[in-house]
Amino acid sequence: MNIGSFCRPNRFSGINSNSKVGNKLTKISNNLEEINKKIENAKQKANVTQDVKIIAVTKQVSTERTIEALETGLVHLGENRPEGLLSKKEVIQTKAKWHYIGSLQTRKVKQVINELDYLHSLDRMSLAEEIEKRAEQTVNCFVQANVSGEESKHGLSKEQVIPFIQSLHEFKKIRIVGLMTMAPNTEDEATIRKVFRDLKQLQQEVVALELPYAPCNELSMGMSNDYEIAVEEGATFVRIGTALVG
């Protein structure tokens, strides 16, 4: 695939002829191949069959590196700042799926809400109200749950998630497609696994409510250091930056 299909004319002309860029592209391809193998192994180990989509977290890499990621066949891109998402989307002419994976300030909703495909950080009513006000069409949202209870993390407590989702029944622009969480930064696999398992249980409780605006079939959990455990516990989206694009 020619890189020009992702860019405005001449913006990155000749990029594929640069050996340094070619080496980077090969590295991302190799990383992706390894990650896909580990995902499949994790699914087999846990005897699970869900489709797992990889979000390439490009928040700390250049637009050029993001384009290289797309050249490998990746579709889903994750950004955590309005400026980063908007600047890359302006350049990249593609059918990439854009995920906003950071905490979104209410005052910045109007900048990005009509530029993204998924929001992974819905965690408060003021944000929901601003989305309802600013969105031009229905927004696919993940409710962010702070399953670990760490003060340093954003998100609703486990006990708050279902009442919050139920309170959104009159919002026409919000569709709750799933739940999102971040595990603690620890080497303790049992602790990480419990966080992911608890989120899966919470997701099943939401599904059982059969709310038309909250199918909640997706689980966004797992990053570079713990995505294999997340897949074993039911993740359908994994957010991978360092291990994939550097």
N, C-alpha and C positions, 0 to 999 in steps of 0.2 A: 504494500500500500504506500502510495506516495505521500510524503509528509505534507505536501502542499494542500492535501485535502483537509488538513486540520487548521490551516493558517490563512490569513489574508495574503493575497498575492505578494510575493517577493519578500515577505517579512522574514522568512527563514530559508530563502532560496539557497539550494546547495547544501543543506544541512546534512543530508545523507552521505555526502561525499567526504565529510570530515571523519577521519579515523577515530578521533577521540569520542565523538558522538556515537559512532558505530560501536565502540567498545562499551559505552554506557548502556546502549540499547541491548547489547548482548548480555550485559550483567543483569539488567532488569528481567530479560527473558529467562535467564538461568534462575534468578530468584523466584520468579513466578512459577517456573516448572517445579522447583523444590517445594514451594508452598502448596501447590496443588497436590503434589504427592503426599505431603503431610496431612492435608485435609482428607484425602481419600483414605489414608491409613487410619486416621482418627475415626472416621465414619465406620470403617470396618471393625475397628477395635470395640466401639460402643454399640455396634449393630444398629446404626441409625441411617436413615435414607434421605434426609432433607436436602434440598438444593442449597448450597452455600455460595453466596456471592461475595466476591472480594472487593472491598472499597480501597482503592489506592489512596492513602492519605498523603496528599501533596502539599499540605499546609506549609512545610518548611523547605520545599524545593522550587526550583525555577519553573517558569512556563515551558522552557525548552525540555526540561526533564519530564514534565507532565505530558508533553506531546510524545516523548519517547515511550512513556508508559502506555499511552493509547495505541502506539504502533505495535505493541505486543498483543493487542486484542482485548486489553482491559477496557471496561465500559464505565464503571462506577468510580467517581472521584470525590474525595472528601476534603473540605476546607473548613477552617474554624474562625475565619475573620471575613467580614463583608468585603474588605479591600482585596484580599487574596482571591476570593471567588470571582468578584466582578472583573478584576484585571485579567485573570486567566480566561474567563469566559469570553471576554471581548476579543481575544486573539484566537482562541481555539474554535474553529468552525467544524463542529462534529455533533453527533447525536449522543454524546456522553451524558450520563446521568449524574447530576450534581447533588451531593449530600452536604448539608451543613451540619457539622458534627460538634461544634463548640457551643458554649452557652451564648445565647443570643439576647443582647440587651433590647429592651422594649423599644427604645428610641431608634434602633437601627433596623427594625423589622421592615420598614418601608423600602430600605435599600436593597434587600435581598429576597424578600418573600416571593416575588414573582420571577425570580431567576433560578430557583432551586427545584429539585424534584423530590427531595426528602429532607425533613428537618428531624434531627435526632435528639433534640434537647427541649422538648416541651415540658415545662415543669412548674408552671404557675398560671393562675387565672389572668393576670395582667398581660402576659404574653399571648395567651389564647385570644383575649379580647382585641389585642392589636392586630393579630393575624386575621381575625374575622373582619376587621375594619379595612385592612390594606390589601388582602389577597384578591386577585381577580378571578381565581378559580380554586377548586378544592386542593388543599395542601396535604400531602401524605406526611403524617407526623408519628414519631416515636415518642412516647412518654418516657422521660428520663427518671429512673429510679435509683436512689442512693441505697442500694441493698446492704452495703457494708456498714453504713451508718457513720462513715468518716466525715468529720467536720470540714475537711478540705475539699470535699466533693459536692458538686451540685446535684440536684435531683430530689424527688419526693421520697419520703420513707415508704417502706413496704405497705404500711397501714394506710397511707394517704393515696396510694395509686388508684385503687378502684373507686373510692368516692370522687376523686378528681375527674376520672374518666366519665363517671355517671353525670357529673355536673356539666358536661359539654354537650348534652343531648340537643340543645337548641342551636348549636353552632353549625352553620351550613357550609363553612369553608374549611372545616377541620375533619380529617379522616384519620383515626388512630389505627395505623397499620401494624404497630408492634410496640415493644418495650425495649429500652436501652439501659445498659449499666456499664460501669467500669469496675473491675476487680481491684483489690488493694495491690500495691506494689510490693509484693512479697515473694519469697521463694517457696513458701508453704503451699504446696499443691492442694492440700485438703481445704484450706481457707478459700483459695480461688475457686475451687470446684463448688463449694457450698454457695458462694455468691451467685454463680451461674445457675446452679440447680434451683435456688430460691427464685430467681427471676423466671425460669421456665415454669415453675409452679404457679407463680403469680400470673403469668401470661395465660396459662390454661384456665385459671379462674375467670379472667376477663373474657376469654373465648366462650366459656360456659354461660355467660350472661346474654349472649346472642344479641348484642347491641348493633343495629344496622350501620351506625357510624363508626363502630370500633371493632372491625373483624379481628384485629390484633393477632394476625397469623405469623408475624415476623419477630425475630429476636436479634437485636444488634448488640453483640457482645464478643469480646476477644480482640486483642491487639497483637503486636509483634511477639511479645513474650508469653502470651497465654492463649493464642487462638486455637491451638489443638485441643486444649481442655474445653474451651467454649464450644467447639464443634461437637465434641463428645456429649456435651450437655444440651445440645439442641440449637446452637446458633444458626441463623440463616444469613446473616450479614456479619462479616468480620472486617475490622478496620485496621489495615496494615500499612504502616509507613516505613520505619527504619528497615525492616527485613525485606522490603520490596523495592522501594525507590531511594532509600538512603536518607 
